């Protein structure tokens, strides 16, 4: 691990969360504003998730939204966190990201996952044969790599817009399965510890111990997600966090709704945060003032040894969310 925070790249995972009394258009405008501000703050990349059939999350047409964000920014890397590959044809993914990589050279990342990004009924509606694709995930990752290669110009089936275009592939996961795949194929590995922390350490160990250098990557490279809710005071951050608490309770109960405005933080909220069931999802939710966030971030990086940290911030008010990301950037720059 790097010796200090300022040596660690820091990034953002954006879900385009729709707040109560906000439109999808307003949500997209705020996502772009966040990306523009994040670029100024020194964030390395901003990735868009893929979710379906959720009123609270607008990042459904991921590649379209990536293009929107890339067009409105200048240098920050923009990518998918991730494209849920079993929902899609590898050829179409290669064509879409080859197009993006041509329009925005050296700025597009392709993160690939195998989860549906939705419930099973919706997953069936997206692609009725998706389970066949789930089992073929490793082969379909290689298929996308083939479409991006210049050698594929000799094949009958081509993604001509992708051939020779530099779009790095990242393997996403929330279990140990993806760690084996990323290690075997010599690809960077991204773990969803912001909502599924249970197997983080085991997955990282598997990845490092089994990593095979490839033409894409000589040494292991890991990114891990954390929830960040930072404010000037811990009391402010705790109040802001009540929106996240309500959102996660909705996810756990199957009652997903728009992101709700914050409310006063009570002992009941504190007990919910400490509950084992909640901790299974939000163990790595760093909530507090700058000093608290810095301490927890340093401990996380020391504990995991990841190469890069990716922040997720579910915050109702846009200005408070920008403030949270600003505090986190100052921490990672070593200014706090």
VMD Tcl script that draws the C-alpha trace (Angstrom):
set ca {
  {0.00 0.00 0.00}
  {1.10 3.58 -0.63}
  {2.56 5.33 2.40}
  {0.10 8.23 2.44}
  {-3.38 9.18 1.25}
  {-2.07 11.57 -1.38}
  {-0.52 8.60 -3.21}
  {-3.91 6.89 -3.64}
  {-6.17 7.71 -6.62}
  {-9.76 8.42 -5.62}
  {-12.86 8.09 -7.76}
  {-16.67 8.20 -7.72}
  {-19.39 5.65 -8.41}
  {-22.56 7.47 -9.50}
  {-25.97 5.81 -9.51}
  {-27.91 8.93 -10.56}
  {-30.10 8.55 -7.49}
  {-33.47 10.25 -7.90}
  {-34.48 12.33 -4.90}
  {-38.09 12.87 -3.83}
  {-39.66 15.79 -5.72}
  {-36.92 15.69 -8.38}
  {-37.24 14.69 -12.04}
  {-34.99 12.31 -13.95}
  {-33.77 15.27 -16.05}
  {-32.79 17.17 -12.89}
  {-31.01 14.04 -11.68}
  {-28.99 13.79 -14.91}
  {-28.12 17.50 -14.69}
  {-26.83 16.98 -11.15}
  {-24.79 13.96 -12.23}
  {-23.09 16.09 -14.87}
  {-22.52 18.93 -12.42}
  {-20.98 16.44 -9.99}
  {-18.67 15.12 -12.72}
  {-17.56 18.62 -13.65}
  {-16.87 19.50 -10.02}
  {-15.16 16.14 -9.41}
  {-12.85 16.85 -12.33}
  {-11.84 20.11 -10.65}
  {-11.41 18.33 -7.30}
  {-8.90 15.83 -8.72}
  {-11.04 12.68 -8.87}
  {-9.51 10.12 -11.25}
  {-12.71 8.69 -12.69}
  {-16.48 8.74 -12.42}
  {-18.33 5.53 -13.19}
  {-22.03 5.04 -13.82}
  {-23.84 1.97 -12.49}
  {-26.43 -0.13 -14.32}
  {-29.75 -0.69 -12.56}
  {-33.23 -1.43 -13.88}
  {-36.84 -1.08 -12.70}
  {-35.97 1.17 -9.76}
  {-37.67 4.56 -9.46}
  {-34.84 5.73 -7.21}
  {-31.99 5.04 -9.67}
  {-31.79 6.61 -13.14}
  {-28.55 5.00 -14.36}
  {-30.29 2.42 -16.55}
  {-29.04 3.25 -20.07}
  {-25.46 3.29 -18.82}
  {-23.57 3.78 -22.07}
  {-25.83 6.70 -23.05}
  {-25.27 8.40 -19.70}
  {-21.50 7.82 -19.98}
  {-21.53 9.69 -23.27}
  {-23.48 12.56 -21.71}
  {-21.00 12.87 -18.83}
  {-17.94 12.52 -21.07}
  {-19.24 15.21 -23.44}
  {-19.68 17.64 -20.55}
  {-16.22 17.09 -19.04}
  {-12.65 17.40 -20.32}
  {-10.24 14.99 -18.66}
  {-11.84 12.85 -15.95}
  {-12.17 9.19 -16.95}
  {-15.79 8.10 -17.37}
  {-16.91 4.51 -17.36}
  {-19.28 1.78 -16.31}
  {-19.51 0.49 -12.80}
  {-20.60 -1.59 -14.44}
  {-22.14 -2.94 -17.55}
  {-23.98 -6.08 -16.40}
  {-22.77 -8.25 -19.24}
  {-25.41 -11.03 -19.09}
  {-27.98 -8.33 -19.93}
  {-26.20 -7.53 -23.20}
  {-24.66 -8.92 -26.35}
  {-20.83 -8.74 -26.24}
  {-20.85 -7.44 -29.81}
  {-23.18 -4.55 -28.93}
  {-21.13 -3.70 -25.83}
  {-17.98 -3.59 -27.95}
  {-19.67 -1.37 -30.53}
  {-21.02 1.02 -27.90}
  {-17.77 1.35 -25.99}
  {-15.67 1.38 -29.13}
  {-17.77 4.36 -30.22}
  {-17.35 6.05 -26.83}
  {-13.61 5.35 -26.84}
  {-13.28 6.91 -30.30}
  {-15.27 10.01 -29.35}
  {-13.45 10.46 -26.01}
  {-9.94 8.98 -26.45}
  {-8.18 7.56 -23.38}
  {-11.09 8.55 -21.12}
  {-13.52 5.61 -21.27}
  {-13.43 2.62 -18.88}
  {-15.44 -0.58 -19.31}
  {-16.29 -2.21 -16.00}
  {-18.04 -5.56 -16.43}
  {-20.18 -7.45 -13.93}
  {-22.38 -10.51 -14.06}
  {-25.19 -9.55 -11.65}
  {-28.52 -8.45 -13.19}
  {-28.66 -5.04 -11.52}
  {-32.32 -5.64 -10.75}
  {-34.82 -8.24 -9.50}
  {-35.19 -11.63 -11.19}
  {-38.53 -10.84 -12.87}
  {-37.05 -7.74 -14.50}
  {-33.87 -9.63 -15.40}
  {-36.06 -12.13 -17.25}
  {-37.75 -9.28 -19.11}
  {-34.37 -7.83 -20.11}
  {-33.07 -11.09 -21.54}
  {-34.87 -14.40 -21.19}
  {-31.70 -16.46 -21.76}
  {-29.50 -14.40 -19.46}
  {-28.57 -17.36 -17.22}
  {-26.76 -18.97 -20.14}
  {-24.75 -15.78 -20.42}
  {-24.03 -15.74 -16.68}
  {-22.29 -19.11 -16.97}
  {-20.43 -17.91 -20.07}
  {-19.26 -14.67 -18.41}
  {-15.50 -15.42 -18.68}
  {-15.85 -16.35 -22.35}
  {-17.93 -13.26 -23.10}
  {-15.31 -11.00 -21.48}
  {-12.74 -12.54 -23.85}
  {-15.16 -12.09 -26.72}
  {-15.32 -8.34 -26.03}
  {-11.52 -8.23 -25.90}
  {-11.44 -9.97 -29.28}
  {-13.75 -7.37 -30.81}
  {-11.42 -4.60 -29.57}
  {-8.34 -6.27 -31.08}
  {-6.96 -5.23 -34.48}
  {-6.62 -8.93 -35.33}
  {-10.39 -9.28 -35.37}
  {-10.46 -7.32 -38.63}
  {-9.95 -10.67 -40.38}
  {-13.03 -12.28 -38.82}
  {-16.51 -12.55 -40.31}
  {-18.13 -10.87 -37.28}
  {-16.54 -7.55 -36.41}
  {-17.08 -4.50 -34.21}
  {-15.19 -2.27 -36.62}
  {-15.66 0.86 -34.51}
  {-13.89 -0.88 -31.59}
  {-10.87 -2.38 -33.35}
  {-7.68 -0.91 -31.93}
  {-9.54 1.49 -29.61}
  {-8.06 1.75 -26.11}
  {-10.86 1.01 -23.63}
  {-9.50 -0.79 -20.53}
  {-11.67 -3.55 -19.07}
  {-12.21 -3.94 -15.32}
  {-13.83 -6.96 -13.64}
  {-16.41 -6.02 -11.02}
  {-17.56 -8.27 -8.23}
  {-19.09 -8.69 -4.81}
  {-17.96 -12.29 -4.25}
  {-14.90 -14.47 -4.69}
  {-15.98 -15.77 -8.14}
  {-15.04 -12.53 -9.84}
  {-11.67 -12.47 -8.05}
  {-10.67 -15.76 -9.66}
  {-11.70 -14.47 -13.09}
  {-9.87 -11.13 -12.79}
  {-6.73 -12.91 -11.60}
  {-6.85 -15.56 -14.33}
  {-7.32 -13.01 -17.10}
  {-4.84 -10.49 -15.69}
  {-7.36 -7.66 -15.41}
  {-7.90 -4.96 -12.76}
  {-10.40 -5.92 -10.07}
  {-13.09 -3.76 -8.48}
  {-14.94 -4.92 -5.37}
  {-18.38 -3.64 -4.33}
  {-17.52 -3.28 -0.64}
  {-19.83 -0.26 -0.44}
  {-22.84 -2.63 -0.31}
  {-21.43 -6.19 -0.08}
  {-18.40 -6.11 2.23}
  {-18.54 -9.67 3.57}
  {-16.08 -11.30 1.14}
  {-13.86 -8.30 0.48}
  {-10.71 -9.57 2.19}
  {-11.04 -13.13 0.88}
  {-11.61 -11.85 -2.67}
  {-8.61 -9.53 -2.54}
  {-6.43 -12.36 -1.24}
  {-7.56 -14.70 -4.03}
  {-6.93 -12.02 -6.64}
  {-3.42 -11.20 -5.44}
  {-2.37 -14.82 -4.89}
  {-3.59 -16.02 -8.29}
  {-2.90 -13.00 -10.50}
  {-1.37 -13.78 -13.88}
  {0.31 -10.89 -15.70}
  {-1.23 -10.15 -19.10}
  {-0.79 -7.78 -22.00}
  {-3.41 -5.64 -20.28}
  {-1.86 -5.50 -16.80}
  {1.57 -6.46 -15.45}
  {0.72 -6.28 -11.74}
  {-2.50 -6.60 -9.72}
  {-4.64 -3.48 -9.49}
  {-7.56 -3.22 -7.08}
  {-10.32 -0.69 -6.45}
  {-12.80 -0.88 -3.55}
  {-16.00 1.04 -2.92}
  {-16.89 2.88 0.28}
  {-19.84 5.04 1.29}
  {-18.79 8.57 2.19}
  {-21.02 11.07 3.96}
  {-18.84 13.97 5.10}
  {-19.83 17.33 6.56}
  {-18.24 20.05 8.67}
  {-19.50 18.37 11.83}
  {-20.37 14.80 12.72}
  {-23.85 15.92 13.79}
  {-24.46 17.35 10.31}
  {-23.16 14.21 8.64}
  {-25.34 11.98 10.81}
  {-28.45 13.96 9.92}
  {-27.58 13.78 6.20}
  {-27.03 10.02 6.55}
  {-30.66 9.39 7.51}
  {-31.53 9.52 3.79}
  {-29.08 6.68 3.16}
  {-30.47 4.71 6.12}
  {-34.03 5.01 4.81}
  {-32.90 4.07 1.31}
  {-31.10 0.93 2.50}
  {-34.03 -0.10 4.69}
  {-36.16 0.13 1.55}
  {-33.72 -2.07 -0.36}
  {-33.67 -4.65 2.43}
  {-37.47 -4.72 2.72}
  {-38.13 -4.62 -1.02}
  {-39.92 -1.28 -0.67}
  {-37.71 0.86 -2.93}
  {-38.71 4.51 -3.14}
  {-37.23 7.85 -4.16}
  {-34.43 9.13 -1.93}
  {-36.10 10.84 1.02}
  {-35.05 14.13 2.65}
  {-33.00 13.82 5.85}
  {-34.48 13.96 9.32}
  {-33.09 14.43 12.80}
  {-30.62 11.68 13.71}
  {-31.85 9.72 16.75}
  {-30.76 6.75 18.85}
  {-33.03 4.64 16.65}
  {-30.92 5.56 13.60}
  {-27.77 4.75 15.55}
  {-29.16 1.34 16.49}
  {-30.09 0.63 12.85}
  {-26.56 1.48 11.70}
  {-25.12 -0.88 14.32}
  {-27.52 -3.75 13.60}
  {-25.73 -6.86 12.23}
  {-28.04 -7.06 9.21}
  {-27.32 -3.46 8.34}
  {-23.60 -3.93 8.94}
  {-23.60 -6.78 6.44}
  {-24.37 -4.16 3.80}
  {-22.93 -0.93 5.18}
  {-19.85 -1.95 7.13}
  {-17.87 0.54 5.09}
  {-20.09 3.60 5.47}
  {-17.88 6.44 6.69}
  {-20.07 9.13 8.25}
  {-18.73 12.15 10.08}
  {-16.59 15.27 10.13}
  {-13.35 15.53 8.13}
  {-11.23 14.07 10.92}
  {-13.50 11.05 11.31}
  {-13.61 10.40 7.56}
  {-9.83 10.67 7.31}
  {-9.28 8.24 10.18}
  {-11.70 5.66 8.75}
  {-10.29 6.01 5.24}
  {-6.71 5.54 6.43}
  {-7.76 2.46 8.40}
  {-9.59 1.02 5.38}
  {-6.62 1.51 3.07}
  {-4.23 0.04 5.62}
  {-6.56 -2.91 6.17}
  {-7.14 -3.70 2.49}
  {-4.07 -2.40 0.64}
  {-6.22 -1.46 -2.38}
  {-4.67 0.69 -5.09}
  {-7.65 3.02 -5.48}
  {-10.71 3.99 -3.50}
  {-14.12 4.66 -5.07}
  {-16.56 6.79 -3.12}
  {-20.34 6.45 -3.23}
  {-22.45 9.18 -1.63}
  {-26.22 8.85 -1.36}
  {-27.12 12.35 -0.15}
  {-30.49 14.05 -0.70}
  {-29.35 17.65 -1.19}
  {-27.07 18.23 -4.20}
  {-25.02 20.98 -2.57}
  {-24.45 18.85 0.53}
  {-23.35 15.99 -1.72}
  {-20.87 18.23 -3.53}
  {-19.59 19.39 -0.15}
  {-19.11 15.79 0.97}
  {-17.11 14.94 -2.15}
  {-15.08 18.14 -1.71}
  {-14.16 17.20 1.86}
  {-13.19 13.71 0.73}
  {-11.00 15.09 -2.06}
  {-9.20 17.39 0.38}
  {-8.60 14.41 2.67}
  {-7.20 12.34 -0.19}
  {-4.95 15.23 -1.32}
  {-3.50 15.35 2.18}
  {-4.87 18.83 2.87}
  {-6.85 17.68 5.91}
}
mol new
graphics top color blue
foreach p $ca { graphics top sphere $p radius 0.5 }
foreach p [lrange $ca 0 end-1] q [lrange $ca 1 end] { graphics top cylinder $p $q radius 0.2 }
display resetview
